[in-house]
Structure formats: C-alpha cells, structure tokens
Amino acid sequence: MLPPVLFTPGPVVLDGATLRDGAEPMIYHRTPEFSACVRHCEELLKAALGAHGEERIAIITGSGTAAMEACVLNLFAAGERVLVVNGGDFGQRFVEIAALHDLHVTEIKLAPGQSLTASHLAPHRRGGFRGLLINHHETSTGTLYDLSLVASFCRDEALLLIVDAIGSFLADPLSMSELGLDALIVSSQKALALPPGLSFVALSARAQACVQSVPVRSFYLDLKRYLADATRGQTPFTPAVGLVRQLERRLERLHGGGVAAQIEAVRTRALDFRRKLSGLPFDLLTSTPSNAVTPLVPRGVAPARYVSALAAQGLFVCPNGGELRDRIFRVGHLGDLSSEDNTRLVDALRAIGQHYGLLGTSEE
Ligand SMILES: *Cc1c(COP(=O)(O)O)cnc(C)c1O
C-alpha cells in the first residue's frame, strides 16, 4: 500500500527536512538564542512577503483565522465602515468577524468562481469606508483575485487594505510593498508547508499607527503587545516554540532556493495536473484559478463520490461545504508533491469515471 497523499490546501505533505526539524528536543524560549531565531524569522518572512520597508510582523500562535480576527480588532474601531470582498467561505468569514466586532460591513458579493473586476469596485467610491478586506485567493473556490486592481482602488479612496494571503502566499506572486498593502495575513500550514499552528500579520507603518490608537477588546490578540515584544525578538505569550524553530529553518531553505522558484514549482505542478486532466469529465469552476488549488466541477457524478473513493485509496482531496457541496471538490498543489503524485491522482480519477460509465473502459 502506497503512503497517503494530501492533495488538500492545508495541512500539506511535509518534506523530510521539516519533519527532522520538528523531531528535535524542545528548547526554552526566554533566551537570547530564541530571540535571535524570532528576529531572523521576521527578517526572512518580510523578504518572502516582498515587505521591503518599515513593515513589522506579529507572530501569532493560532491558526490563520486568529490572524484575520486580530486584523479586524486592531485596525478598526467599532462603528467604522468596511468593504469586504465575499466570494466564498473565507470572504464570509471576514464578514462575520467584522460584524461580530461591530463594524458596518458592505459586501462585494461574488458568485463562486467569479473573478473580481473594476466594475465590482466602482459603485463603492466615496462610500465613507475606512478599509477594505479581501482574501487574495478565496481558497474555498480556488479563485484568485486581482490585487493590483484593489490596491489602486484603495489608494484612490485612501482605504486601509487588509489582505488575507493565507491561500496564495508562496503559490502566487505577491509583493506587500509594491502593492502598498497595510496588513498581510499568512499562516504556517499552506504553501509554507509547516504544521498548522502559526499565523502571521505583516503591518505597514500606517497600520502600526492604527494598532497604537485603536482600543482593542481582546487580551490575547492585542497586537500592541506583539509589536512591543517583537522589538526584542519575543512574543507576549508562550509561542509554539517548536514551530517557530521549524519556521526559521524552512525560511532559510526557501531563501537559499528563492521565493520565485518556489512559486514556479507550485505553478508547474498545478499546470501539470490540469494538463493531465484533459479528456476527463471535469470542468474548472473559475477562469482565474490560484496555482494553489484546482476547483473541479465533475460532470455526471456527485463530488462526494470522488472524494470518498479517493480517500479509500489514501488520496485526500478537499470536499466543499454549503451550497458548493454537491457541485465541486478541490485538489491542492501545495507541499511535498511530485508529478508522479499527480499521475497517480489522475489515474484514480479516470478509474472512478470509468466505474460510473462516464468514459470508455479502454485506455486512451
Ligand atoms: C486556510 C485559510 C484560512 C485559515 O483557516 P484556519 O483554519 O484558521 O487556518 C483563512 N483564509 C484563507 C483564504 C485560507 O485559505
């Protein structure tokens, strides 16, 4: 029996070096050595995010949603108006977090898989908004949004721009300084290919000023504490120490090989998968897919049948919930996957299609 393979968009298959880093003995974190590690992580992460200016990074022990909530809490005061691009589960998550913390939310609602265009933004000019929140890659539908469009809108309108790049970081090109983003959110378990448990918020100089002035009704997620402690290479609370050490090593290797090369590897894998898929009974949900995920609309058989038949063979793809449950499933291209893994998955998909009589039984 071959080992199980995760074609899920997080957590992902970890490479051998990361597994070995995770097996090392625990260390104490209130030490100069660990402080040096945290500072190094911030420096390497900034470079990977294309943050070349005064940006600072808060390292949060908590999954990506903790970082999303931290941004909402620390950058906006109750009663302020925000725009949220909502094209799926993660856009909806921003809507719910913002509403919970008493912001006035106007949604830019997109259908699943629909691309964002200038015409979606135009009606919201001079709408009295303070900021805009968007997921660069709406991972629930595999749809990548055009950030340069959003960045220029926010520049014109003087809005704070908060980007959740959890699903796109290291899979699709992105540069914080070039786009002038105010907050950029990433997490450990997607293309960074570490175990789940850490999330990161990079803040522009302007966003750091907001953090100092907005009253925060949270103890754990008060970013003032994170920024203050980070100046001496520490975190306010006990971090996931082992993960931070794995992060430093992973970022060192990443910089050795280059961020652009890492993105290109994910892209190559995604294109290889999509090419091998031709002739099989699937449509793509979106015309602007991220390199991270391929969202498949099966013709003739319910998505759940593919998901469970694949899982029985140790191949894990990602089912959807809600309105998309009976329409799509997703295949991730992150982590330590190979072209042979793609072939194995496509062969399995073909066999399932044949089983349901959707293809001839002979090989092509
Ligand atoms: C994975 C993901 C998240 C974070 O989810 P967690 O389960 O909290 O880590 C948030 N936004 C996007 C776009 C994601 O892909």
The ligand as an SDF file (V2000), in Angstrom:
LIG
                    3D

 15 15  0  0  0  0  0  0  0  0999 V2000
   -6.7840   28.2190    5.1730 C   0  0  0  0  0  0  0  0  0  0  0  0
   -7.2960   29.6140    5.0720 C   0  0  0  0  0  0  0  0  0  0  0  0
   -7.6010   30.3930    6.2150 C   0  0  0  0  0  0  0  0  0  0  0  0
   -7.3100   29.9580    7.6250 C   0  0  0  0  0  0  0  0  0  0  0  0
   -8.0110   28.9730    8.1350 O   0  0  0  0  0  0  0  0  0  0  0  0
   -7.5070   28.3350    9.5100 P   0  0  0  0  0  0  0  0  0  0  0  0
   -8.2390   27.0440    9.5250 O   0  0  0  0  0  0  0  0  0  0  0  0
   -7.9300   29.2620   10.5910 O   0  0  0  0  0  0  0  0  0  0  0  0
   -6.0210   28.2320    9.4270 O   0  0  0  0  0  0  0  0  0  0  0  0
   -8.0360   31.6810    6.0350 C   0  0  0  0  0  0  0  0  0  0  0  0
   -8.1770   32.2220    4.8210 N   0  0  0  0  0  0  0  0  0  0  0  0
   -7.8940   31.5350    3.7100 C   0  0  0  0  0  0  0  0  0  0  0  0
   -8.0560   32.2000    2.3920 C   0  0  0  0  0  0  0  0  0  0  0  0
   -7.4450   30.2140    3.7970 C   0  0  0  0  0  0  0  0  0  0  0  0
   -7.1400   29.5380    2.6820 O   0  0  0  0  0  0  0  0  0  0  0  0
  1  2  1  0
  2  3  1  0
  2 14  2  0
  3  4  1  0
  3 10  2  0
  4  5  1  0
  5  6  1  0
  6  7  2  0
  6  8  1  0
  6  9  1  0
 10 11  1  0
 11 12  2  0
 12 13  1  0
 12 14  1  0
 14 15  1  0
M  END
$$$$
